[in-house]
Amino acid sequence: MIVTKLGAIDIGSNSVRCLVVNVVFKDGYTYYRKAGMIRLPIRLGQDVFEHGKIKDKTKKRFIEGMKAYAHYLKVHDVVDFRAVATSAMREATNGEKIVTQVAKETGIAIEIIGGKEEARLVFNSKIYDIIKAPQKNFIYIDVGGGSTELSVIKNKLVEASMSFKIGGVRLMNDLVEKDEWTLIKCNPAIKRASDRSAVRQAVADGRISVLATDHAPHTWEEKQGTYFNAPSGLPLVQHTLLLMLEMVNENCFPLETLVERACHAPARIFDVLDRGHLREGYWADLVIVDPHSQTVVDESKLFSKCEWSPFAGERFSHRIEQTIVSGKIAYEKGKIIESCRGEAVTFASVRR
């Protein structure tokens, strides 16, 4: 029998909790035995969902709470711990600064996670063993203070998950936007997990030969109203590559396939001259990506004039450092270089 003591800090929208468990590995199975838990009624969501940031008074209480948790984990002599923050910290305009301050004053490194990772952690916490579901396939819904995570379970594994900005704190304060449903409307709608898996497989095996986005920047006002009246489409161009790289990380298809479908194939199919490949004499159209830095989608830093994104608050595992168009730097360090202008695309004289 092997016993290890671990800790976890859950920074939610309605409370901040610290759990310490004894992890027991015995006879091929891992058991979790609670050694202690503290819950602090620090409602970050109360500030963020109404005012967009964590107020100074709440911030001070939160930091004091994290100092207490640092001592608590030390007294329990935990081997390791993980601290994660969800919906409220994701959406707070001062969230990153607070995370930095907590790390400096307490040594606790807080991870701000997206809805997908939140759903994965919830289900991976032995929840299947706890609920003892006789079915292998079902839908699991986790309702939090600021968001609701819906996961499709197939053969006891998470096949797909989605996060919605609907939670207890938002509902009690009438802060759920009615357009939460209309914003994600697309045509055609890919509703089932099996449909999404089929599309990804088609990209991988070549039945879908090009990856692109039509970028439908409908305004926030246009997306209001009922589901049937709202226009279809999403503003995607700024984060398309980051989204595709997430699929590479998830082994939906290899990086080489992404480059082929997004760069080589369009140039080949449309007979575009001197573009689409890294070759001597070709135009330099490049994107420089840092695979070791993350990107948090901040709606105040969007380039689309519609000023909203379906990925607001999401955390991607890569960061775009620089974009080069026709040999000139068009984007660098979060800013568009206004002086850079594109060149007219030329095509082969004999089109196939």
C-alpha positions in Angstrom: 0.0 0.0 0.0 1.3 3.4 -1.0 0.0 6.6 0.6 0.7 10.1 -0.7 -0.8 13.4 0.6 -1.9 15.9 -2.1 -3.7 19.3 -2.1 -6.1 21.1 -4.4 -7.3 24.7 -4.4 -10.5 25.4 -6.4 -11.1 29.1 -7.1 -14.6 29.3 -8.3 -17.2 32.1 -8.8 -19.1 31.5 -5.5 -16.4 30.3 -3.2 -12.7 29.4 -2.8 -12.0 25.9 -1.5 -8.9 24.0 -0.3 -8.9 20.2 -0.1 -6.2 17.9 1.3 -6.5 14.2 0.6 -4.6 11.0 1.3 -4.1 9.2 -1.9 -3.9 5.5 -1.3 -2.8 3.0 -4.0 -3.9 -0.5 -3.0 -4.5 -3.7 -5.0 -4.3 -1.9 -8.3 -6.9 0.8 -7.4 -6.4 4.4 -6.3 -8.5 5.6 -3.3 -8.9 9.2 -2.2 -9.5 9.8 1.6 -10.3 13.4 2.6 -7.8 14.7 5.3 -9.3 18.2 5.5 -11.2 20.9 3.6 -11.7 24.6 4.1 -14.3 26.7 2.2 -14.0 30.5 2.1 -17.2 32.5 1.0 -15.3 34.8 -1.3 -17.6 35.4 -4.2 -15.4 36.6 -7.1 -18.3 36.2 -9.5 -20.4 38.8 -7.7 -17.8 41.4 -8.7 -16.8 40.1 -12.1 -20.1 39.3 -13.7 -21.5 42.7 -12.8 -18.5 45.0 -13.0 -16.0 43.1 -15.2 -13.2 43.0 -12.6 -12.5 41.9 -9.0 -12.9 44.9 -6.7 -10.1 45.9 -4.3 -11.9 44.8 -1.2 -12.6 41.4 -2.6 -9.1 41.2 -3.9 -7.6 41.8 -0.5 -9.8 39.1 1.1 -8.9 36.7 -1.6 -5.2 37.2 -1.2 -5.5 36.8 2.6 -7.4 33.6 2.0 -4.6 32.3 -0.3 -2.0 33.1 2.4 -4.0 31.1 4.8 -4.2 28.2 2.3 -0.4 28.3 1.8 0.0 27.8 5.6 -2.7 25.1 5.6 -1.0 23.1 2.9 2.3 23.5 4.7 0.9 22.2 8.0 -0.5 19.2 6.3 2.9 18.6 4.7 1.4 17.8 1.2 3.8 16.4 -1.4 2.2 18.5 -4.2 -0.9 20.6 -5.0 -2.6 22.3 -7.8 -4.5 25.6 -7.7 -7.0 26.4 -10.5 -9.3 29.3 -11.2 -12.4 29.1 -13.3 -15.1 31.3 -14.8 -14.8 34.5 -12.6 -11.0 34.7 -12.8 -11.1 33.9 -16.6 -13.4 36.9 -17.2 -11.9 39.4 -14.8 -10.0 42.1 -16.5 -7.5 42.2 -13.6 -7.4 38.4 -13.2 -3.9 37.9 -14.5 -2.5 40.7 -12.3 -4.1 39.2 -9.2 -2.7 35.7 -10.1 0.8 37.3 -10.4 0.4 39.1 -7.0 -0.7 35.8 -5.3 2.3 34.0 -6.7 4.6 36.7 -5.4 3.1 36.9 -1.9 2.2 33.2 -1.3 4.2 31.1 -3.7 1.0 29.6 -5.0 0.9 29.4 -8.8 -2.7 29.7 -9.9 -3.7 28.3 -13.3 -6.6 30.0 -15.0 -8.3 27.1 -16.9 -10.8 27.1 -19.7 -14.2 25.4 -19.6 -13.0 22.3 -21.4 -10.2 21.7 -18.8 -12.7 22.4 -16.0 -15.1 19.7 -17.4 -12.2 17.2 -17.7 -11.0 17.8 -14.1 -14.6 17.3 -12.8 -15.1 14.0 -14.6 -11.6 12.7 -13.8 -12.2 13.1 -10.1 -13.5 9.5 -9.9 -17.0 10.9 -10.4 -17.9 7.8 -12.5 -17.0 5.5 -9.6 -19.0 7.8 -7.2 -22.2 7.9 -9.1 -22.0 4.2 -10.1 -23.8 4.7 -13.3 -24.8 1.4 -14.9 -24.8 3.1 -18.4 -21.6 3.6 -20.3 -23.0 6.5 -22.3 -24.6 9.6 -20.8 -24.4 13.4 -20.5 -22.9 14.8 -17.4 -23.8 18.4 -16.4 -21.8 20.4 -13.8 -23.4 23.6 -12.8 -21.1 26.1 -11.1 -21.4 29.7 -9.9 -20.4 31.3 -13.2 -20.5 28.5 -15.8 -22.1 25.2 -16.7 -20.0 22.4 -18.2 -21.8 19.8 -20.3 -19.9 16.6 -21.1 -20.8 13.8 -23.4 -19.6 10.5 -21.9 -19.1 7.5 -24.2 -17.7 4.2 -23.0 -16.8 5.9 -19.7 -14.6 8.5 -21.5 -15.3 12.2 -22.2 -16.0 12.4 -25.9 -16.8 16.1 -26.0 -17.5 18.9 -23.7 -18.8 22.5 -23.9 -18.9 25.4 -21.4 -21.7 27.9 -21.2 -21.8 31.2 -19.2 -24.7 30.1 -17.1 -24.3 29.5 -13.4 -25.8 30.0 -10.0 -24.2 33.4 -9.3 -25.2 34.8 -12.7 -28.8 33.4 -12.4 -29.3 34.8 -8.9 -28.2 38.2 -10.0 -30.0 38.1 -13.4 -26.7 38.3 -15.2 -27.1 35.5 -17.8 -27.1 37.1 -21.2 -30.1 36.0 -23.3 -27.9 35.9 -26.3 -25.7 33.2 -24.8 -27.5 30.7 -27.1 -27.7 32.8 -30.2 -24.0 33.8 -30.3 -22.9 30.3 -31.1 -25.5 29.8 -33.9 -23.9 28.5 -37.1 -25.2 27.1 -40.4 -24.8 24.3 -40.9 -24.9 23.5 -37.2 -22.7 20.6 -36.1 -24.6 19.6 -33.0 -23.6 16.0 -32.2 -20.2 14.9 -30.9 -20.2 12.2 -33.6 -20.6 14.9 -36.2 -17.7 16.9 -34.9 -15.5 13.7 -34.7 -16.5 12.9 -38.3 -15.4 16.4 -39.6 -12.1 16.1 -37.8 -11.5 12.6 -39.2 -12.4 13.9 -42.7 -9.6 16.6 -42.3 -7.2 13.9 -41.2 -7.9 11.5 -44.1 -8.1 14.1 -46.8 -11.9 14.1 -47.6 -11.8 17.7 -46.4 -8.9 19.2 -48.4 -8.9 22.9 -47.2 -9.1 24.5 -43.7 -10.3 28.1 -43.7 -12.9 30.4 -42.2 -15.4 32.7 -43.9 -15.1 35.0 -40.8 -18.7 36.2 -40.2 -18.3 39.3 -38.0 -21.9 39.8 -37.2 -22.3 42.6 -34.6 -23.4 42.0 -31.0 -26.7 43.7 -31.8 -27.3 41.5 -34.8 -26.8 38.4 -32.6 -29.5 39.5 -30.1 -33.1 38.3 -30.2 -34.4 34.8 -30.7 -32.4 31.8 -32.0 -34.4 31.8 -35.2 -33.9 35.5 -35.9 -30.2 35.8 -35.2 -27.8 35.5 -38.2 -25.6 32.4 -38.5 -21.8 32.6 -38.3 -19.0 33.6 -36.0 -16.0 36.0 -36.0 -13.2 33.4 -36.1 -10.3 34.6 -38.2 -8.1 35.9 -35.3 -8.2 32.6 -33.5 -8.5 30.0 -36.2 -4.9 29.0 -36.2 -4.8 28.7 -32.4 -8.0 26.6 -32.5 -6.4 24.3 -35.1 -3.3 23.9 -33.0 -5.5 22.8 -30.1 -6.8 20.0 -32.4 -3.2 19.1 -33.2 -2.5 18.8 -29.5 -5.6 16.6 -29.1 -4.2 14.3 -31.8 -7.1 15.0 -34.2 -4.5 15.3 -37.0 -0.8 16.0 -37.1 0.8 19.4 -37.6 1.9 18.5 -41.1 -1.7 18.0 -42.0 -2.7 21.4 -40.7 0.0 23.0 -42.8 -1.1 21.1 -45.9 -4.8 21.9 -45.5 -4.4 25.6 -44.5 -1.4 26.5 -46.8 -0.3 24.1 -49.5 -3.8 22.9 -50.6 -5.4 26.3 -51.2 -2.5 27.5 -53.3 -2.5 24.3 -55.3 -6.2 24.1 -55.8 -6.6 27.7 -56.9 -3.3 27.8 -58.9 -1.9 30.7 -56.8 1.5 31.7 -58.0 4.5 31.7 -55.6 2.6 31.3 -52.4 1.6 28.5 -50.0 5.1 27.0 -49.5 8.4 27.9 -47.9 10.5 28.0 -51.1 13.2 30.1 -52.6 11.6 32.8 -54.7 8.2 32.5 -53.1 6.5 35.3 -51.2 7.2 35.1 -47.5 3.8 34.5 -45.8 4.6 33.2 -42.4 3.2 32.9 -38.9 5.7 32.6 -36.0 4.1 30.6 -33.1 5.4 30.1 -29.6 4.3 26.6 -28.5 5.4 27.2 -24.9 3.3 30.3 -24.2 -0.5 30.6 -23.8 -3.1 32.9 -25.2 -6.1 34.1 -23.1 -8.8 35.6 -25.4 -9.5 39.1 -24.1 -12.4 40.9 -25.8 -10.7 44.2 -25.2 -7.8 43.1 -27.5 -9.8 41.9 -30.5 -9.1 43.2 -34.0 -12.5 42.5 -35.5 -14.8 45.6 -35.6 -17.7 43.5 -34.2 -15.8 43.5 -30.9 -16.8 40.1 -29.6 -15.6 36.5 -29.8 -17.1 33.1 -29.1 -13.8 32.3 -27.4 -13.9 35.1 -24.9 -12.0 34.0 -21.7 -10.7 30.8 -23.3 -7.1 29.8 -22.9 -5.2 28.4 -25.9 -1.9 26.5 -25.5 0.0 28.5 -28.1 0.7 32.2 -28.7 1.2 33.9 -32.1 4.3 36.1 -31.9 4.5 37.5 -35.4 2.8 37.4 -38.8 4.7 38.1 -42.0 2.7 38.9 -45.2 4.6 39.2 -48.5 7.9 39.5 -46.6 6.7 42.4 -44.4 5.8 42.2 -40.7 2.0 42.7 -40.4 1.6 41.7 -36.7 4.0 41.7 -33.8 3.7 41.5 -30.0 -0.1 41.9 -30.0 -0.2 44.8 -32.4 -1.1 45.2 -36.1 1.5 47.1 -38.1 -0.7 49.6 -39.9 2.0 50.5 -42.5 2.0 46.9 -43.9 -0.2 46.4 -46.9 -0.9 43.2 -48.8 0.1 42.4 -52.4 -2.3 41.4 -55.1 -2.5 37.6 -55.5 -1.6 36.3 -58.9 -2.7 33.1 -60.6 -1.4 30.7 -63.2 -2.2 31.8 -66.7 -3.7 28.4 -67.4 -6.1 27.4 -64.7 -6.8 23.8 -64.0 
